[in-house]
Amino acid sequence: MGGFINGFAWGIVAIFMSAIGFIAQTKGIIPVLIVVSIIPVIFSKMVKYLFVEEVSLK
């Protein structure tokens, strides 16, 4: 199972690496690095909502 998750993650990175490289060449490396460094912050804030239980209305 761990290999499946790692393979999926590496595949996603391989797909987006081309797009990030193209954007870095057209817009510049600094703005791209800023955006890439902010993405983990955004998703780390969103992870806390994964474990919130829903309140059912009965």
PDBQT receptor file of N, H, CA, C and O in Angstrom, charges set to zero:
ATOM      1  N   MET A   1       0.825  -1.195   0.000  1.00  0.00    +0.000 N 
ATOM      2  CA  MET A   1       0.000   0.000   0.000  1.00  0.00    +0.000 C 
ATOM      3  C   MET A   1       0.869   1.259   0.000  1.00  0.00    +0.000 C 
ATOM      4  O   MET A   1       0.560   2.240  -0.677  1.00  0.00    +0.000 OA
ATOM      5  N   GLY A   2       1.957   1.215   0.768  1.00  0.00    +0.000 N 
ATOM      6  H   GLY A   2       2.207   0.418   1.317  1.00  0.00    +0.000 HD
ATOM      7  CA  GLY A   2       2.846   2.372   0.815  1.00  0.00    +0.000 C 
ATOM      8  C   GLY A   2       3.480   2.664  -0.533  1.00  0.00    +0.000 C 
ATOM      9  O   GLY A   2       3.664   3.825  -0.899  1.00  0.00    +0.000 OA
ATOM     10  N   GLY A   3       3.814   1.614  -1.274  1.00  0.00    +0.000 N 
ATOM     11  H   GLY A   3       3.665   0.671  -0.977  1.00  0.00    +0.000 HD
ATOM     12  CA  GLY A   3       4.393   1.804  -2.599  1.00  0.00    +0.000 C 
ATOM     13  C   GLY A   3       3.410   2.440  -3.565  1.00  0.00    +0.000 C 
ATOM     14  O   GLY A   3       3.794   3.242  -4.416  1.00  0.00    +0.000 OA
ATOM     15  N   PHE A   4       2.147   2.080  -3.431  1.00  0.00    +0.000 N 
ATOM     16  H   PHE A   4       1.835   1.428  -2.739  1.00  0.00    +0.000 HD
ATOM     17  CA  PHE A   4       1.107   2.662  -4.277  1.00  0.00    +0.000 C 
ATOM     18  C   PHE A   4       0.983   4.159  -4.009  1.00  0.00    +0.000 C 
ATOM     19  O   PHE A   4       0.879   4.957  -4.940  1.00  0.00    +0.000 OA
ATOM     20  N   ILE A   5       0.994   4.533  -2.736  1.00  0.00    +0.000 N 
ATOM     21  H   ILE A   5       1.078   3.885  -1.979  1.00  0.00    +0.000 HD
ATOM     22  CA  ILE A   5       0.880   5.947  -2.373  1.00  0.00    +0.000 C 
ATOM     23  C   ILE A   5       2.107   6.718  -2.847  1.00  0.00    +0.000 C 
ATOM     24  O   ILE A   5       1.980   7.815  -3.391  1.00  0.00    +0.000 OA
ATOM     25  N   ASN A   6       3.292   6.149  -2.642  1.00  0.00    +0.000 N 
ATOM     26  H   ASN A   6       3.395   5.258  -2.199  1.00  0.00    +0.000 HD
ATOM     27  CA  ASN A   6       4.513   6.818  -3.097  1.00  0.00    +0.000 C 
ATOM     28  C   ASN A   6       4.549   6.937  -4.617  1.00  0.00    +0.000 C 
ATOM     29  O   ASN A   6       4.950   7.976  -5.143  1.00  0.00    +0.000 OA
ATOM     30  N   GLY A   7       4.144   5.907  -5.319  1.00  0.00    +0.000 N 
ATOM     31  H   GLY A   7       3.818   5.063  -4.893  1.00  0.00    +0.000 HD
ATOM     32  CA  GLY A   7       4.117   5.962  -6.775  1.00  0.00    +0.000 C 
ATOM     33  C   GLY A   7       3.157   7.018  -7.289  1.00  0.00    +0.000 C 
ATOM     34  O   GLY A   7       3.459   7.725  -8.251  1.00  0.00    +0.000 OA
ATOM     35  N   PHE A   8       2.007   7.125  -6.652  1.00  0.00    +0.000 N 
ATOM     36  H   PHE A   8       1.762   6.551  -5.871  1.00  0.00    +0.000 HD
ATOM     37  CA  PHE A   8       1.032   8.148  -7.034  1.00  0.00    +0.000 C 
ATOM     38  C   PHE A   8       1.610   9.540  -6.801  1.00  0.00    +0.000 C 
ATOM     39  O   PHE A   8       1.469  10.422  -7.649  1.00  0.00    +0.000 OA
ATOM     40  N   ALA A   9       2.261   9.739  -5.655  1.00  0.00    +0.000 N 
ATOM     41  H   ALA A   9       2.376   9.023  -4.967  1.00  0.00    +0.000 HD
ATOM     42  CA  ALA A   9       2.840  11.050  -5.341  1.00  0.00    +0.000 C 
ATOM     43  C   ALA A   9       3.937  11.416  -6.337  1.00  0.00    +0.000 C 
ATOM     44  O   ALA A   9       3.990  12.552  -6.807  1.00  0.00    +0.000 OA
ATOM     45  N   TRP A  10       4.811  10.467  -6.662  1.00  0.00    +0.000 N 
ATOM     46  H   TRP A  10       4.768   9.544  -6.280  1.00  0.00    +0.000 HD
ATOM     47  CA  TRP A  10       5.880  10.744  -7.624  1.00  0.00    +0.000 C 
ATOM     48  C   TRP A  10       5.309  11.009  -9.010  1.00  0.00    +0.000 C 
ATOM     49  O   TRP A  10       5.845  11.834  -9.750  1.00  0.00    +0.000 OA
ATOM     50  N   GLY A  11       4.242  10.330  -9.367  1.00  0.00    +0.000 N 
ATOM     51  H   GLY A  11       3.806   9.660  -8.765  1.00  0.00    +0.000 HD
ATOM     52  CA  GLY A  11       3.607  10.572 -10.660  1.00  0.00    +0.000 C 
ATOM     53  C   GLY A  11       3.012  11.964 -10.758  1.00  0.00    +0.000 C 
ATOM     54  O   GLY A  11       3.150  12.630 -11.784  1.00  0.00    +0.000 OA
ATOM     55  N   ILE A  12       2.352  12.407  -9.699  1.00  0.00    +0.000 N 
ATOM     56  H   ILE A  12       2.239  11.866  -8.866  1.00  0.00    +0.000 HD
ATOM     57  CA  ILE A  12       1.781  13.756  -9.679  1.00  0.00    +0.000 C 
ATOM     58  C   ILE A  12       2.886  14.801  -9.775  1.00  0.00    +0.000 C 
ATOM     59  O   ILE A  12       2.759  15.783 -10.507  1.00  0.00    +0.000 OA
ATOM     60  N   VAL A  13       3.972  14.585  -9.034  1.00  0.00    +0.000 N 
ATOM     61  H   VAL A  13       4.075  13.788  -8.440  1.00  0.00    +0.000 HD
ATOM     62  CA  VAL A  13       5.102  15.521  -9.083  1.00  0.00    +0.000 C 
ATOM     63  C   VAL A  13       5.688  15.569 -10.491  1.00  0.00    +0.000 C 
ATOM     64  O   VAL A  13       6.018  16.649 -10.982  1.00  0.00    +0.000 OA
ATOM     65  N   ALA A  14       5.820  14.431 -11.139  1.00  0.00    +0.000 N 
ATOM     66  H   ALA A  14       5.552  13.554 -10.740  1.00  0.00    +0.000 HD
ATOM     67  CA  ALA A  14       6.384  14.397 -12.490  1.00  0.00    +0.000 C 
ATOM     68  C   ALA A  14       5.507  15.157 -13.475  1.00  0.00    +0.000 C 
ATOM     69  O   ALA A  14       6.015  15.822 -14.378  1.00  0.00    +0.000 OA
ATOM     70  N   ILE A  15       4.203  15.063 -13.305  1.00  0.00    +0.000 N 
ATOM     71  H   ILE A  15       3.791  14.524 -12.571  1.00  0.00    +0.000 HD
ATOM     72  CA  ILE A  15       3.288  15.779 -14.201  1.00  0.00    +0.000 C 
ATOM     73  C   ILE A  15       3.398  17.286 -13.997  1.00  0.00    +0.000 C 
ATOM     74  O   ILE A  15       3.484  18.044 -14.963  1.00  0.00    +0.000 OA
ATOM     75  N   PHE A  16       3.394  17.715 -12.743  1.00  0.00    +0.000 N 
ATOM     76  H   PHE A  16       3.323  17.099 -11.959  1.00  0.00    +0.000 HD
ATOM     77  CA  PHE A  16       3.400  19.147 -12.464  1.00  0.00    +0.000 C 
ATOM     78  C   PHE A  16       4.772  19.791 -12.614  1.00  0.00    +0.000 C 
ATOM     79  O   PHE A  16       4.860  21.013 -12.734  1.00  0.00    +0.000 OA
ATOM     80  N   MET A  17       5.843  19.006 -12.610  1.00  0.00    +0.000 N 
ATOM     81  H   MET A  17       5.772  18.014 -12.513  1.00  0.00    +0.000 HD
ATOM     82  CA  MET A  17       7.187  19.575 -12.728  1.00  0.00    +0.000 C 
ATOM     83  C   MET A  17       7.371  20.276 -14.072  1.00  0.00    +0.000 C 
ATOM     84  O   MET A  17       8.017  21.321 -14.137  1.00  0.00    +0.000 OA
ATOM     85  N   SER A  18       6.818  19.722 -15.132  1.00  0.00    +0.000 N 
ATOM     86  H   SER A  18       6.293  18.873 -15.079  1.00  0.00    +0.000 HD
ATOM     87  CA  SER A  18       6.927  20.363 -16.447  1.00  0.00    +0.000 C 
ATOM     88  C   SER A  18       6.195  21.695 -16.468  1.00  0.00    +0.000 C 
ATOM     89  O   SER A  18       6.709  22.687 -16.985  1.00  0.00    +0.000 OA
ATOM     90  N   ALA A  19       5.001  21.713 -15.908  1.00  0.00    +0.000 N 
ATOM     91  H   ALA A  19       4.583  20.908 -15.488  1.00  0.00    +0.000 HD
ATOM     92  CA  ALA A  19       4.224  22.955 -15.880  1.00  0.00    +0.000 C 
ATOM     93  C   ALA A  19       4.905  24.009 -15.018  1.00  0.00    +0.000 C 
ATOM     94  O   ALA A  19       4.946  25.182 -15.389  1.00  0.00    +0.000 OA
ATOM     95  N   ILE A  20       5.432  23.605 -13.883  1.00  0.00    +0.000 N 
ATOM     96  H   ILE A  20       5.399  22.653 -13.582  1.00  0.00    +0.000 HD
ATOM     97  CA  ILE A  20       6.110  24.554 -12.997  1.00  0.00    +0.000 C 
ATOM     98  C   ILE A  20       7.368  25.098 -13.666  1.00  0.00    +0.000 C 
ATOM     99  O   ILE A  20       7.669  26.286 -13.547  1.00  0.00    +0.000 OA
ATOM    100  N   GLY A  21       8.100  24.246 -14.364  1.00  0.00    +0.000 N 
ATOM    101  H   GLY A  21       7.856  23.281 -14.461  1.00  0.00    +0.000 HD
ATOM    102  CA  GLY A  21       9.286  24.705 -15.082  1.00  0.00    +0.000 C 
ATOM    103  C   GLY A  21       8.953  25.694 -16.181  1.00  0.00    +0.000 C 
ATOM    104  O   GLY A  21       9.660  26.685 -16.368  1.00  0.00    +0.000 OA
ATOM    105  N   PHE A  22       7.876  25.427 -16.909  1.00  0.00    +0.000 N 
ATOM    106  H   PHE A  22       7.302  24.622 -16.757  1.00  0.00    +0.000 HD
ATOM    107  CA  PHE A  22       7.458  26.343 -17.971  1.00  0.00    +0.000 C 
ATOM    108  C   PHE A  22       7.053  27.696 -17.394  1.00  0.00    +0.000 C 
ATOM    109  O   PHE A  22       7.439  28.742 -17.915  1.00  0.00    +0.000 OA
ATOM    110  N   ILE A  23       6.276  27.669 -16.319  1.00  0.00    +0.000 N 
ATOM    111  H   ILE A  23       5.962  26.819 -15.895  1.00  0.00    +0.000 HD
ATOM    112  CA  ILE A  23       5.849  28.919 -15.685  1.00  0.00    +0.000 C 
ATOM    113  C   ILE A  23       7.051  29.670 -15.123  1.00  0.00    +0.000 C 
ATOM    114  O   ILE A  23       7.108  30.897 -15.205  1.00  0.00    +0.000 OA
ATOM    115  N   ALA A  24       8.010  28.943 -14.554  1.00  0.00    +0.000 N 
ATOM    116  H   ALA A  24       7.963  27.947 -14.487  1.00  0.00    +0.000 HD
ATOM    117  CA  ALA A  24       9.210  29.591 -14.011  1.00  0.00    +0.000 C 
ATOM    118  C   ALA A  24      10.024  30.266 -15.110  1.00  0.00    +0.000 C 
ATOM    119  O   ALA A  24      10.622  31.316 -14.879  1.00  0.00    +0.000 OA
ATOM    120  N   GLN A  25      10.053  29.678 -16.293  1.00  0.00    +0.000 N 
ATOM    121  H   GLN A  25       9.567  28.825 -16.481  1.00  0.00    +0.000 HD
ATOM    122  CA  GLN A  25      10.791  30.299 -17.398  1.00  0.00    +0.000 C 
ATOM    123  C   GLN A  25      10.084  31.536 -17.928  1.00  0.00    +0.000 C 
ATOM    124  O   GLN A  25      10.737  32.485 -18.363  1.00  0.00    +0.000 OA
ATOM    125  N   THR A  26       8.760  31.538 -17.896  1.00  0.00    +0.000 N 
ATOM    126  H   THR A  26       8.229  30.767 -17.543  1.00  0.00    +0.000 HD
ATOM    127  CA  THR A  26       8.036  32.684 -18.443  1.00  0.00    +0.000 C 
ATOM    128  C   THR A  26       7.851  33.802 -17.425  1.00  0.00    +0.000 C 
ATOM    129  O   THR A  26       7.974  34.976 -17.777  1.00  0.00    +0.000 OA
ATOM    130  N   LYS A  27       7.560  33.465 -16.174  1.00  0.00    +0.000 N 
ATOM    131  H   LYS A  27       7.460  32.512 -15.888  1.00  0.00    +0.000 HD
ATOM    132  CA  LYS A  27       7.262  34.484 -15.156  1.00  0.00    +0.000 C 
ATOM    133  C   LYS A  27       8.447  34.823 -14.268  1.00  0.00    +0.000 C 
ATOM    134  O   LYS A  27       8.503  35.918 -13.708  1.00  0.00    +0.000 OA
ATOM    135  N   GLY A  28       9.387  33.914 -14.130  1.00  0.00    +0.000 N 
ATOM    136  H   GLY A  28       9.342  33.024 -14.585  1.00  0.00    +0.000 HD
ATOM    137  CA  GLY A  28      10.526  34.129 -13.241  1.00  0.00    +0.000 C 
ATOM    138  C   GLY A  28      10.502  33.131 -12.098  1.00  0.00    +0.000 C 
ATOM    139  O   GLY A  28       9.445  32.633 -11.711  1.00  0.00    +0.000 OA
ATOM    140  N   ILE A  29      11.660  32.850 -11.571  1.00  0.00    +0.000 N 
ATOM    141  H   ILE A  29      12.519  33.255 -11.885  1.00  0.00    +0.000 HD
ATOM    142  CA  ILE A  29      11.777  31.803 -10.563  1.00  0.00    +0.000 C 
ATOM    143  C   ILE A  29      11.256  32.246  -9.193  1.00  0.00    +0.000 C 
ATOM    144  O   ILE A  29      10.695  31.432  -8.460  1.00  0.00    +0.000 OA
ATOM    145  N   ILE A  30      11.429  33.511  -8.839  1.00  0.00    +0.000 N 
ATOM    146  H   ILE A  30      11.884  34.173  -9.435  1.00  0.00    +0.000 HD
ATOM    147  CA  ILE A  30      11.035  33.983  -7.510  1.00  0.00    +0.000 C 
ATOM    148  C   ILE A  30       9.523  33.878  -7.289  1.00  0.00    +0.000 C 
ATOM    149  O   ILE A  30       9.116  33.331  -6.264  1.00  0.00    +0.000 OA
ATOM    150  N   PRO A  31       8.671  34.371  -8.192  1.00  0.00    +0.000 N 
ATOM    151  CA  PRO A  31       7.227  34.218  -7.964  1.00  0.00    +0.000 C 
ATOM    152  C   PRO A  31       6.788  32.754  -7.903  1.00  0.00    +0.000 C 
ATOM    153  O   PRO A  31       5.899  32.401  -7.128  1.00  0.00    +0.000 OA
ATOM    154  N   VAL A  32       7.405  31.919  -8.709  1.00  0.00    +0.000 N 
ATOM    155  H   VAL A  32       8.128  32.207  -9.338  1.00  0.00    +0.000 HD
ATOM    156  CA  VAL A  32       7.048  30.496  -8.707  1.00  0.00    +0.000 C 
ATOM    157  C   VAL A  32       7.447  29.847  -7.387  1.00  0.00    +0.000 C 
ATOM    158  O   VAL A  32       6.684  29.058  -6.830  1.00  0.00    +0.000 OA
ATOM    159  N   LEU A  33       8.629  30.170  -6.884  1.00  0.00    +0.000 N 
ATOM    160  H   LEU A  33       9.249  30.811  -7.337  1.00  0.00    +0.000 HD
ATOM    161  CA  LEU A  33       9.058  29.616  -5.602  1.00  0.00    +0.000 C 
ATOM    162  C   LEU A  33       8.171  30.089  -4.457  1.00  0.00    +0.000 C 
ATOM    163  O   LEU A  33       7.912  29.329  -3.524  1.00  0.00    +0.000 OA
ATOM    164  N   ILE A  34       7.705  31.323  -4.515  1.00  0.00    +0.000 N 
ATOM    165  H   ILE A  34       7.915  31.941  -5.273  1.00  0.00    +0.000 HD
ATOM    166  CA  ILE A  34       6.800  31.826  -3.479  1.00  0.00    +0.000 C 
ATOM    167  C   ILE A  34       5.496  31.046  -3.494  1.00  0.00    +0.000 C 
ATOM    168  O   ILE A  34       5.015  30.623  -2.443  1.00  0.00    +0.000 OA
ATOM    169  N   VAL A  35       4.920  30.850  -4.673  1.00  0.00    +0.000 N 
ATOM    170  H   VAL A  35       5.311  31.194  -5.527  1.00  0.00    +0.000 HD
ATOM    171  CA  VAL A  35       3.660  30.105  -4.777  1.00  0.00    +0.000 C 
ATOM    172  C   VAL A  35       3.844  28.658  -4.343  1.00  0.00    +0.000 C 
ATOM    173  O   VAL A  35       3.010  28.115  -3.618  1.00  0.00    +0.000 OA
ATOM    174  N   VAL A  36       4.929  28.033  -4.780  1.00  0.00    +0.000 N 
ATOM    175  H   VAL A  36       5.607  28.475  -5.368  1.00  0.00    +0.000 HD
ATOM    176  CA  VAL A  36       5.174  26.634  -4.428  1.00  0.00    +0.000 C 
ATOM    177  C   VAL A  36       5.398  26.482  -2.925  1.00  0.00    +0.000 C 
ATOM    178  O   VAL A  36       5.048  25.450  -2.353  1.00  0.00    +0.000 OA
ATOM    179  N   SER A  37       5.971  27.485  -2.283  1.00  0.00    +0.000 N 
ATOM    180  H   SER A  37       6.256  28.324  -2.747  1.00  0.00    +0.000 HD
ATOM    181  CA  SER A  37       6.187  27.394  -0.839  1.00  0.00    +0.000 C 
ATOM    182  C   SER A  37       4.927  27.694  -0.044  1.00  0.00    +0.000 C 
ATOM    183  O   SER A  37       4.830  27.289   1.114  1.00  0.00    +0.000 OA
ATOM    184  N   ILE A  38       3.960  28.387  -0.627  1.00  0.00    +0.000 N 
ATOM    185  H   ILE A  38       4.039  28.716  -1.569  1.00  0.00    +0.000 HD
ATOM    186  CA  ILE A  38       2.708  28.692   0.070  1.00  0.00    +0.000 C 
ATOM    187  C   ILE A  38       1.728  27.524  -0.014  1.00  0.00    +0.000 C 
ATOM    188  O   ILE A  38       0.892  27.368   0.876  1.00  0.00    +0.000 OA
ATOM    189  N   ILE A  39       1.807  26.715  -1.044  1.00  0.00    +0.000 N 
ATOM    190  H   ILE A  39       2.485  26.842  -1.767  1.00  0.00    +0.000 HD
ATOM    191  CA  ILE A  39       0.872  25.601  -1.231  1.00  0.00    +0.000 C 
ATOM    192  C   ILE A  39       0.829  24.661  -0.027  1.00  0.00    +0.000 C 
ATOM    193  O   ILE A  39      -0.273  24.316   0.400  1.00  0.00    +0.000 OA
ATOM    194  N   PRO A  40       1.955  24.220   0.553  1.00  0.00    +0.000 N 
ATOM    195  CA  PRO A  40       1.866  23.351   1.735  1.00  0.00    +0.000 C 
ATOM    196  C   PRO A  40       1.201  24.019   2.931  1.00  0.00    +0.000 C 
ATOM    197  O   PRO A  40       0.540  23.347   3.722  1.00  0.00    +0.000 OA
ATOM    198  N   VAL A  41       1.365  25.320   3.073  1.00  0.00    +0.000 N 
ATOM    199  H   VAL A  41       1.903  25.865   2.430  1.00  0.00    +0.000 HD
ATOM    200  CA  VAL A  41       0.716  26.034   4.176  1.00  0.00    +0.000 C 
ATOM    201  C   VAL A  41      -0.795  25.978   4.018  1.00  0.00    +0.000 C 
ATOM    202  O   VAL A  41      -1.515  25.739   4.987  1.00  0.00    +0.000 OA
ATOM    203  N   ILE A  42      -1.269  26.195   2.817  1.00  0.00    +0.000 N 
ATOM    204  H   ILE A  42      -0.683  26.389   2.030  1.00  0.00    +0.000 HD
ATOM    205  CA  ILE A  42      -2.713  26.161   2.556  1.00  0.00    +0.000 C 
ATOM    206  C   ILE A  42      -3.278  24.778   2.841  1.00  0.00    +0.000 C 
ATOM    207  O   ILE A  42      -4.304  24.653   3.509  1.00  0.00    +0.000 OA
ATOM    208  N   PHE A  43      -2.619  23.738   2.340  1.00  0.00    +0.000 N 
ATOM    209  H   PHE A  43      -1.785  23.839   1.797  1.00  0.00    +0.000 HD
ATOM    210  CA  PHE A  43      -3.136  22.392   2.533  1.00  0.00    +0.000 C 
ATOM    211  C   PHE A  43      -2.995  21.915   3.970  1.00  0.00    +0.000 C 
ATOM    212  O   PHE A  43      -3.805  21.107   4.423  1.00  0.00    +0.000 OA
ATOM    213  N   SER A  44      -1.987  22.392   4.703  1.00  0.00    +0.000 N 
ATOM    214  H   SER A  44      -1.329  23.049   4.335  1.00  0.00    +0.000 HD
ATOM    215  CA  SER A  44      -1.874  22.001   6.105  1.00  0.00    +0.000 C 
ATOM    216  C   SER A  44      -3.006  22.605   6.925  1.00  0.00    +0.000 C 
ATOM    217  O   SER A  44      -3.430  22.013   7.917  1.00  0.00    +0.000 OA
ATOM    218  N   LYS A  45      -3.498  23.760   6.534  1.00  0.00    +0.000 N 
ATOM    219  H   LYS A  45      -3.153  24.242   5.728  1.00  0.00    +0.000 HD
ATOM    220  CA  LYS A  45      -4.665  24.345   7.200  1.00  0.00    +0.000 C 
ATOM    221  C   LYS A  45      -5.933  23.569   6.852  1.00  0.00    +0.000 C 
ATOM    222  O   LYS A  45      -6.840  23.468   7.680  1.00  0.00    +0.000 OA
ATOM    223  N   MET A  46      -6.009  23.022   5.641  1.00  0.00    +0.000 N 
ATOM    224  H   MET A  46      -5.273  23.105   4.969  1.00  0.00    +0.000 HD
ATOM    225  CA  MET A  46      -7.196  22.289   5.211  1.00  0.00    +0.000 C 
ATOM    226  C   MET A  46      -7.263  20.885   5.799  1.00  0.00    +0.000 C 
ATOM    227  O   MET A  46      -8.351  20.316   5.894  1.00  0.00    +0.000 OA
ATOM    228  N   VAL A  47      -6.135  20.315   6.193  1.00  0.00    +0.000 N 
ATOM    229  H   VAL A  47      -5.252  20.778   6.116  1.00  0.00    +0.000 HD
ATOM    230  CA  VAL A  47      -6.100  18.942   6.695  1.00  0.00    +0.000 C 
ATOM    231  C   VAL A  47      -6.901  18.798   7.978  1.00  0.00    +0.000 C 
ATOM    232  O   VAL A  47      -7.477  17.738   8.226  1.00  0.00    +0.000 OA
ATOM    233  N   LYS A  48      -6.951  19.839   8.796  1.00  0.00    +0.000 N 
ATOM    234  H   LYS A  48      -6.484  20.700   8.595  1.00  0.00    +0.000 HD
ATOM    235  CA  LYS A  48      -7.673  19.725  10.060  1.00  0.00    +0.000 C 
ATOM    236  C   LYS A  48      -9.165  19.478   9.845  1.00  0.00    +0.000 C 
ATOM    237  O   LYS A  48      -9.835  18.957  10.737  1.00  0.00    +0.000 OA
ATOM    238  N   TYR A  49      -9.692  19.839   8.688  1.00  0.00    +0.000 N 
ATOM    239  H   TYR A  49      -9.148  20.263   7.963  1.00  0.00    +0.000 HD
ATOM    240  CA  TYR A  49     -11.105  19.602   8.403  1.00  0.00    +0.000 C 
ATOM    241  C   TYR A  49     -11.385  18.167   7.958  1.00  0.00    +0.000 C 
ATOM    242  O   TYR A  49     -12.548  17.773   7.868  1.00  0.00    +0.000 OA
ATOM    243  N   LEU A  50     -10.359  17.388   7.684  1.00  0.00    +0.000 N 
ATOM    244  H   LEU A  50      -9.415  17.707   7.758  1.00  0.00    +0.000 HD
ATOM    245  CA  LEU A  50     -10.566  15.994   7.297  1.00  0.00    +0.000 C 
ATOM    246  C   LEU A  50     -11.070  15.150   8.456  1.00  0.00    +0.000 C 
ATOM    247  O   LEU A  50     -11.777  14.164   8.248  1.00  0.00    +0.000 OA
ATOM    248  N   PHE A  51     -10.711  15.530   9.670  1.00  0.00    +0.000 N 
ATOM    249  H   PHE A  51     -10.137  16.331   9.839  1.00  0.00    +0.000 HD
ATOM    250  CA  PHE A  51     -11.021  14.711  10.828  1.00  0.00    +0.000 C 
ATOM    251  C   PHE A  51     -12.178  15.255  11.656  1.00  0.00    +0.000 C 
ATOM    252  O   PHE A  51     -12.413  14.783  12.768  1.00  0.00    +0.000 OA
ATOM    253  N   VAL A  52     -12.894  16.227  11.140  1.00  0.00    +0.000 N 
ATOM    254  H   VAL A  52     -12.702  16.611  10.236  1.00  0.00    +0.000 HD
ATOM    255  CA  VAL A  52     -14.056  16.768  11.831  1.00  0.00    +0.000 C 
ATOM    256  C   VAL A  52     -15.242  15.862  11.527  1.00  0.00    +0.000 C 
ATOM    257  O   VAL A  52     -15.570  15.604  10.369  1.00  0.00    +0.000 OA
ATOM    258  N   GLU A  53     -15.875  15.385  12.597  1.00  0.00    +0.000 N 
ATOM    259  H   GLU A  53     -15.608  15.594  13.538  1.00  0.00    +0.000 HD
ATOM    260  CA  GLU A  53     -17.035  14.511  12.403  1.00  0.00    +0.000 C 
ATOM    261  C   GLU A  53     -18.263  15.352  12.084  1.00  0.00    +0.000 C 
ATOM    262  O   GLU A  53     -18.456  16.441  12.624  1.00  0.00    +0.000 OA
ATOM    263  N   GLU A  54     -19.075  14.820  11.200  1.00  0.00    +0.000 N 
ATOM    264  H   GLU A  54     -18.918  13.935  10.762  1.00  0.00    +0.000 HD
ATOM    265  CA  GLU A  54     -20.300  15.514  10.844  1.00  0.00    +0.000 C 
ATOM    266  C   GLU A  54     -21.351  15.271  11.910  1.00  0.00    +0.000 C 
ATOM    267  O   GLU A  54     -21.433  14.182  12.478  1.00  0.00    +0.000 OA
ATOM    268  N   VAL A  55     -22.150  16.285  12.177  1.00  0.00    +0.000 N 
ATOM    269  H   VAL A  55     -22.083  17.170  11.715  1.00  0.00    +0.000 HD
ATOM    270  CA  VAL A  55     -23.244  16.158  13.127  1.00  0.00    +0.000 C 
ATOM    271  C   VAL A  55     -24.482  15.792  12.328  1.00  0.00    +0.000 C 
ATOM    272  O   VAL A  55     -24.911  16.534  11.445  1.00  0.00    +0.000 OA
ATOM    273  N   SER A  56     -25.048  14.641  12.651  1.00  0.00    +0.000 N 
ATOM    274  H   SER A  56     -24.700  14.038  13.369  1.00  0.00    +0.000 HD
ATOM    275  CA  SER A  56     -26.228  14.204  11.905  1.00  0.00    +0.000 C 
ATOM    276  C   SER A  56     -27.487  14.765  12.550  1.00  0.00    +0.000 C 
ATOM    277  O   SER A  56     -27.613  14.812  13.774  1.00  0.00    +0.000 OA
ATOM    278  N   LEU A  57     -28.398  15.182  11.714  1.00  0.00    +0.000 N 
ATOM    279  H   LEU A  57     -28.296  15.144  10.720  1.00  0.00    +0.000 HD
ATOM    280  CA  LEU A  57     -29.679  15.703  12.186  1.00  0.00    +0.000 C 
ATOM    281  C   LEU A  57     -30.714  14.599  12.079  1.00  0.00    +0.000 C 
ATOM    282  O   LEU A  57     -31.122  14.217  10.982  1.00  0.00    +0.000 OA
ATOM    283  N   LYS A  58     -31.131  14.094  13.221  1.00  0.00    +0.000 N 
ATOM    284  H   LYS A  58     -30.800  14.404  14.112  1.00  0.00    +0.000 HD
ATOM    285  CA  LYS A  58     -32.134  13.015  13.220  1.00  0.00    +0.000 C 
ATOM    286  C   LYS A  58     -33.453  13.500  13.737  1.00  0.00    +0.000 C 
ATOM    287  O   LYS A  58     -34.410  12.730  13.807  1.00  0.00    +0.000 OA
TER     288      LYS A  58
